[in-house]
Amino acid sequence: MSEQIPPTLGDIHAAARRIDGAVIRTPTLNSISLSKLIGAEVWLKFENLQMTAAYKERGALNKLLQLDSAQRARGVVAASAGNHAQAVAYHGLRLGIPVTIVMPEATPSVKVTQTESHGAKVVLTGTNFEDAYAHARLLEAEHDLVFVHPFDDPQIIAGQGTIALEMLAEAPDLEMLIVPIGGGGLISGIAIAAKAMKPDIEIIGVEAELYPSMKNKVTGGARPIGGDTLAEGIAVKEPGELTQRIIGELVDDIRLVSETHLEQAVALLVSVEKSVVEGAGAAGLAAMLAEPERYKGRKVGTILCGGNIDTHLLANVLIRDLVRSGRIARLRIALLDRPGSLSALAIKFHECGVNIIEVHHHRIFTTLPAKDTLIEVECEARDAAAIERLVKSLEEAGFKVERASLD
């Protein structure tokens, strides 16, 4: 792997011609709302609008189109539990190439079903990606298949680099590109193309704070790696060797973003852009939200690289954002356990224009005196000020109020 030759700008232009018409040329649009919020001119590349809702199609198709007839007949194999699996499966079906995808046994059934719906044979094995990767390599050797790497392959990287060609064609004055990093294939291709076309452009990589794998490799750091992240698409423990070399040479900086900023970015893209984006796809915006002063006054582009997020998880993220914005709250209120107490409490909510969503009584498991009860009220209001007025009104009426927090 380490001896592979990085693709050139010419390779990326060739990839663009090769995949033209089979991969969507997604829009690159200036977001007026986000530009005002960040204080920069923010441009978004909507790769979540691809057929499989992710940019991975570009590299996968570029790779598949360069196989000879014998390789196509034997088929390909890949290891992935996410967007790469669907990209290889979808374009393999289009081209009549047999596809085998190896996934960890714990892969959600919806991802297995989606991949199988594109005609791929799915093999479930192992507890993690590393196990799946090792088994895919065994199948490659046993059946003389072509292994389609998710990121550490010059043809994959060249395909991903076509994004930069499109972005700079639509927004040639961009001064900076902020790109999510998992294994590094996306940012490698973008950096090669963008730096060749516009040497002074700044390339900023973004990793989840819990998975600083590439930053560790490039800077020689030893930050801990692991944990549950909303950006599972870039939660890579071992990034590529080829991509590491490219990033070390061409990427200006790598920033780490917290789970809070990732959640805020996903929610903001839904509310402002009316666009569903997964955690990894929102990482570029998360970086801007974390450090707006770093990008102030600049012309900045980022890639919404995927939109495959579980609907239940998305709902949780959106509700948590309402909590952080102060529009939804959970109040723990102590009151005397006697007739009329709850009514008096409800009147205060009505007076302040705050709607009660749920009420929970706690009479036993509480440190309050036996004659008291603890009421947990989940409520929502038009804005944070209404709930602040409610809390003040309750306290002035003699109620003891404690507000739950996410942080």
Legacy VTK file of the C-alpha trace (Angstrom):
# vtk DataFile Version 3.0
C-alpha trace
ASCII
DATASET POLYDATA
POINTS 407 float
0.000 0.000 0.000
2.712 2.482 0.960
4.348 2.131 -2.482
1.243 3.161 -4.394
1.573 6.269 -6.541
-0.877 9.073 -5.759
-3.187 10.109 -8.602
-2.511 13.324 -10.486
-4.834 16.128 -11.540
-4.874 14.438 -14.964
-6.076 11.201 -13.344
-8.862 13.103 -11.607
-9.959 14.799 -14.837
-9.968 11.352 -16.488
-12.088 10.006 -13.643
-14.546 12.877 -14.119
-14.943 11.993 -17.803
-15.251 8.304 -16.936
-18.063 8.670 -14.396
-19.877 11.496 -16.174
-23.574 10.723 -16.565
-23.541 7.807 -14.136
-22.910 9.836 -10.971
-24.954 12.922 -10.151
-23.196 16.255 -10.539
-24.534 17.521 -7.234
-25.145 21.250 -6.642
-22.608 23.536 -4.988
-24.631 26.319 -3.376
-23.974 29.371 -1.265
-25.896 29.202 2.021
-26.990 32.720 2.920
-28.251 31.675 6.367
-25.112 29.765 7.335
-22.931 32.546 5.927
-24.622 35.035 8.261
-24.301 32.652 11.199
-20.593 31.898 10.680
-19.579 35.319 9.380
-18.067 33.754 6.271
-19.211 33.072 2.716
-20.224 29.429 3.135
-20.659 27.116 0.141
-22.093 23.599 0.455
-21.556 20.633 -1.865
-24.662 18.416 -1.586
-23.201 14.928 -2.032
-26.049 13.590 0.123
-28.132 13.859 -3.064
-26.313 10.992 -4.798
-28.374 7.871 -5.568
-26.913 6.066 -2.528
-26.853 9.373 -0.575
-23.059 9.601 -0.378
-19.977 10.644 -2.356
-18.548 7.108 -2.256
-20.105 6.350 -5.635
-17.476 8.471 -7.380
-14.465 6.444 -6.306
-16.232 3.090 -6.483
-17.440 3.659 -10.044
-14.057 4.970 -11.194
-12.474 1.781 -9.860
-15.053 -0.575 -11.371
-14.904 1.040 -14.808
-11.174 0.326 -15.048
-11.496 -3.430 -14.529
-10.846 -5.623 -17.549
-13.457 -8.101 -18.796
-11.927 -11.057 -16.916
-11.872 -9.152 -13.634
-15.470 -8.044 -14.140
-16.547 -11.616 -14.757
-14.879 -12.920 -11.584
-16.301 -10.075 -9.483
-15.216 -7.779 -6.676
-15.208 -7.834 -2.908
-15.256 -5.009 -0.378
-15.416 -4.599 3.384
-17.796 -1.955 4.660
-20.796 -1.461 6.901
-21.778 1.849 5.381
-21.749 4.056 2.306
-18.894 2.302 0.498
-20.828 -0.975 0.565
-23.865 0.556 -1.096
-21.770 2.427 -3.667
-19.914 -0.697 -4.808
-23.104 -2.769 -4.793
-25.145 -0.209 -6.725
-22.644 0.387 -9.508
-21.626 -3.273 -9.604
-25.254 -4.126 -10.361
-25.418 -1.454 -13.062
-22.284 -2.813 -14.731
-23.142 -6.506 -14.330
-20.230 -7.161 -11.959
-20.788 -9.707 -9.148
-20.262 -7.980 -5.798
-19.544 -9.487 -2.397
-19.632 -7.207 0.649
-18.245 -8.327 4.002
-19.818 -6.656 7.022
-19.397 -7.089 10.781
-22.033 -9.330 12.369
-23.474 -6.418 14.374
-24.238 -4.326 11.267
-27.799 -2.952 11.517
-30.207 -5.014 9.433
-31.334 -1.954 7.467
-27.794 -1.522 6.077
-27.602 -5.201 5.175
-30.976 -5.020 3.445
-30.065 -1.852 1.527
-26.835 -3.411 0.281
-28.561 -6.648 -0.726
-31.232 -4.628 -2.543
-28.502 -3.540 -4.967
-27.787 -7.168 -5.826
-24.725 -7.740 -3.656
-23.967 -10.896 -1.717
-23.489 -9.899 1.929
-21.251 -11.926 4.234
-21.540 -11.161 7.957
-18.459 -11.993 9.975
-16.481 -10.713 12.966
-17.216 -8.089 15.577
-15.718 -5.032 13.892
-14.513 -3.561 10.597
-11.024 -5.006 11.042
-12.477 -8.539 11.178
-14.605 -7.884 8.097
-11.619 -6.409 6.258
-9.460 -9.447 7.030
-12.159 -11.843 5.807
-12.668 -9.826 2.628
-8.961 -10.142 1.902
-9.243 -13.923 2.351
-12.137 -14.060 -0.120
-10.080 -11.945 -2.528
-7.294 -14.508 -2.490
-9.501 -17.623 -2.463
-11.747 -16.590 -5.366
-9.388 -14.313 -7.311
-11.657 -11.317 -6.761
-10.710 -7.648 -7.057
-10.636 -5.932 -3.695
-12.238 -2.482 -3.766
-10.655 -0.548 -0.923
-12.828 2.145 0.698
-10.072 4.774 0.634
-6.442 3.662 0.214
-6.424 3.210 -3.556
-5.305 5.703 -6.257
-8.357 5.015 -8.426
-10.721 5.502 -5.486
-8.931 8.722 -4.515
-9.088 10.022 -8.102
-12.834 9.437 -8.178
-13.368 11.337 -4.939
-11.222 14.186 -6.254
-13.830 14.948 -8.912
-15.749 16.771 -6.175
-13.083 19.493 -6.118
-13.323 19.943 -9.894
-17.050 20.569 -9.602
-16.806 22.830 -6.560
-14.154 25.085 -8.075
-16.050 25.232 -11.367
-19.142 26.475 -9.517
-17.332 28.644 -6.952
-13.871 29.506 -8.335
-13.183 32.148 -5.667
-13.201 29.692 -2.769
-10.282 30.336 -0.421
-10.681 27.287 1.795
-12.133 23.766 1.669
-13.137 22.000 4.870
-13.278 18.238 4.352
-14.243 15.365 6.703
-11.531 12.728 7.255
-12.147 9.053 7.924
-9.694 6.874 6.039
-8.606 9.911 4.069
-9.689 9.100 0.522
-12.045 12.058 0.133
-9.689 14.750 1.379
-6.749 13.222 -0.511
-8.518 13.461 -3.858
-9.860 16.924 -3.125
-6.467 18.198 -1.943
-4.654 16.883 -5.040
-7.135 18.503 -7.416
-7.648 21.759 -5.526
-3.971 22.435 -4.830
-3.041 21.709 -8.461
-5.723 24.094 -9.738
-5.340 26.735 -7.064
-2.071 26.391 -5.092
-2.978 29.026 -2.487
-6.253 27.384 -1.475
-6.306 26.183 2.140
-7.362 22.590 2.836
-8.647 21.851 6.343
-9.434 18.303 7.456
-11.972 17.491 10.159
-12.097 14.427 12.383
-14.421 13.508 15.226
-12.782 14.297 18.553
-13.169 10.633 19.549
-11.358 9.400 16.398
-8.259 11.577 15.798
-6.611 8.772 13.828
-5.217 10.763 10.927
-4.196 13.692 13.118
-2.228 11.266 15.278
-0.510 9.798 12.212
0.361 13.128 10.608
1.445 14.953 13.767
2.905 12.026 15.693
0.293 12.448 18.418
-1.077 9.796 20.745
-4.612 10.966 21.429
-6.954 8.144 22.527
-9.159 6.654 19.824
-12.603 5.121 20.304
-16.116 5.606 21.591
-19.611 6.178 20.269
-19.725 9.046 17.804
-22.513 10.512 15.724
-19.997 10.629 12.864
-19.604 6.875 12.482
-18.791 7.363 8.797
-15.422 8.865 9.758
-14.855 6.750 12.882
-11.773 5.031 11.479
-9.093 3.624 13.767
-6.516 2.948 11.048
-6.474 5.465 8.193
-4.771 4.709 4.891
-1.032 4.710 4.257
-1.271 6.336 0.826
-3.806 8.860 2.102
-1.572 9.626 5.080
1.283 10.582 2.753
-0.967 12.779 0.612
-2.515 14.490 3.614
0.849 15.070 5.235
2.009 16.867 2.095
-1.073 18.787 0.983
-3.462 19.337 3.907
-2.840 22.538 5.868
-4.456 21.534 9.166
-6.657 18.916 10.829
-9.264 20.049 13.345
-11.158 17.898 15.842
-14.856 18.442 16.551
-16.928 17.494 19.587
-20.117 15.447 19.593
-22.060 18.545 20.642
-20.952 20.482 17.576
-21.660 17.497 15.314
-25.201 17.300 16.696
-25.701 21.033 16.259
-24.475 20.858 12.662
-26.825 18.002 11.718
-29.783 19.812 13.298
-28.857 23.122 11.686
-28.667 21.594 8.210
-32.157 20.165 8.659
-33.635 23.406 9.962
-31.779 25.883 7.710
-31.017 23.942 4.514
-33.901 21.452 4.828
-31.323 18.772 4.076
-30.777 15.473 5.911
-27.060 14.889 6.527
-25.343 12.198 8.590
-22.865 13.071 11.324
-19.798 12.587 9.129
-21.341 14.728 6.402
-21.919 17.572 8.844
-18.346 17.568 10.203
-17.231 20.518 8.070
-20.041 22.714 9.346
-19.360 21.461 12.885
-15.792 22.763 12.565
-17.117 26.166 11.555
-19.569 26.231 14.463
-16.745 25.340 16.870
-14.379 28.077 15.672
-16.305 30.692 13.666
-13.561 33.294 14.193
-11.133 31.060 12.236
-13.296 31.351 9.105
-14.678 34.864 9.505
-14.594 36.852 6.268
-13.337 33.894 4.220
-14.913 32.131 1.245
-15.291 28.598 2.557
-16.591 25.394 0.971
-17.464 22.128 2.643
-18.894 18.804 1.514
-22.106 17.306 2.878
-20.600 13.946 2.047
-23.440 11.659 3.145
-27.071 11.578 4.210
-27.468 8.048 5.549
-28.586 8.595 9.119
-30.996 6.397 11.053
-34.343 8.180 11.359
-34.675 7.455 15.067
-31.178 8.824 15.687
-31.997 11.908 13.621
-35.126 12.471 15.710
-33.045 12.290 18.894
-30.531 14.773 17.515
-33.254 17.241 16.546
-34.959 17.042 19.936
-31.646 17.405 21.770
-30.996 20.513 19.711
-34.323 21.950 20.865
-33.216 21.255 24.435
-29.902 23.042 23.906
-31.683 26.004 22.325
-33.938 26.236 25.381
-37.202 25.454 23.606
-37.666 22.084 25.317
-36.872 21.555 28.990
-37.217 18.991 31.724
-37.996 20.557 35.090
-37.804 18.708 38.410
-40.233 20.383 40.770
-40.799 19.593 44.455
-44.303 20.149 45.804
-46.622 19.023 48.593
-48.414 15.778 47.766
-51.961 17.012 48.359
-55.049 17.845 46.280
-54.714 21.003 44.206
-50.906 21.103 44.100
-50.631 19.791 40.555
-53.428 22.103 39.430
-51.615 25.120 40.866
-48.474 24.001 39.051
-50.294 23.592 35.732
-51.756 27.103 36.020
-48.243 28.551 36.085
-47.383 26.719 32.856
-50.547 28.095 31.259
-49.830 31.648 32.373
-46.358 31.542 30.848
-47.508 29.969 27.573
-45.469 26.792 28.083
-46.895 23.471 26.862
-46.602 20.324 29.006
-45.419 17.297 27.007
-45.090 14.663 29.758
-45.488 14.483 33.534
-43.884 11.916 35.863
-44.602 11.611 39.609
-41.879 10.308 41.938
-43.154 9.593 45.452
-40.883 6.742 46.550
-37.431 7.103 45.005
-36.728 10.626 46.167
-34.830 12.329 48.978
-37.790 14.624 49.680
-39.880 14.244 52.879
-42.594 11.577 52.731
-45.343 14.214 52.454
-43.748 15.718 49.342
-43.542 14.515 45.773
-41.134 15.148 42.936
-42.728 16.046 39.629
-40.702 15.793 36.424
-42.234 17.858 33.657
-41.066 17.834 30.072
-42.282 20.997 28.400
-41.864 23.055 25.254
-42.219 26.725 24.424
-41.926 29.118 21.506
-38.538 30.306 22.702
-36.066 29.969 25.567
-37.289 33.184 27.191
-40.723 31.667 27.856
-39.229 28.787 29.833
-36.977 31.198 31.731
-40.082 33.197 32.693
-41.783 29.992 33.794
-38.900 28.963 36.065
-38.827 32.424 37.644
-42.596 32.394 38.154
-42.501 28.955 39.786
-39.699 29.955 42.144
-41.512 33.161 43.092
-44.570 31.034 43.925
-42.484 28.941 46.330
-41.757 25.912 44.164
-38.266 24.412 44.215
-37.178 23.951 40.584
-34.193 22.101 39.126
-33.575 22.111 35.378
-32.057 19.036 33.690
-29.103 19.574 31.369
-27.572 17.622 28.466
-24.027 18.816 29.245
LINES 1 408
407 0 1 2 3 4 5 6 7 8 9 10 11 12 13 14 15 16 17 18 19 20 21 22 23 24 25 26 27 28 29 30 31 32 33 34 35 36 37 38 39 40 41 42 43 44 45 46 47 48 49 50 51 52 53 54 55 56 57 58 59 60 61 62 63 64 65 66 67 68 69 70 71 72 73 74 75 76 77 78 79 80 81 82 83 84 85 86 87 88 89 90 91 92 93 94 95 96 97 98 99 100 101 102 103 104 105 106 107 108 109 110 111 112 113 114 115 116 117 118 119 120 121 122 123 124 125 126 127 128 129 130 131 132 133 134 135 136 137 138 139 140 141 142 143 144 145 146 147 148 149 150 151 152 153 154 155 156 157 158 159 160 161 162 163 164 165 166 167 168 169 170 171 172 173 174 175 176 177 178 179 180 181 182 183 184 185 186 187 188 189 190 191 192 193 194 195 196 197 198 199 200 201 202 203 204 205 206 207 208 209 210 211 212 213 214 215 216 217 218 219 220 221 222 223 224 225 226 227 228 229 230 231 232 233 234 235 236 237 238 239 240 241 242 243 244 245 246 247 248 249 250 251 252 253 254 255 256 257 258 259 260 261 262 263 264 265 266 267 268 269 270 271 272 273 274 275 276 277 278 279 280 281 282 283 284 285 286 287 288 289 290 291 292 293 294 295 296 297 298 299 300 301 302 303 304 305 306 307 308 309 310 311 312 313 314 315 316 317 318 319 320 321 322 323 324 325 326 327 328 329 330 331 332 333 334 335 336 337 338 339 340 341 342 343 344 345 346 347 348 349 350 351 352 353 354 355 356 357 358 359 360 361 362 363 364 365 366 367 368 369 370 371 372 373 374 375 376 377 378 379 380 381 382 383 384 385 386 387 388 389 390 391 392 393 394 395 396 397 398 399 400 401 402 403 404 405 406
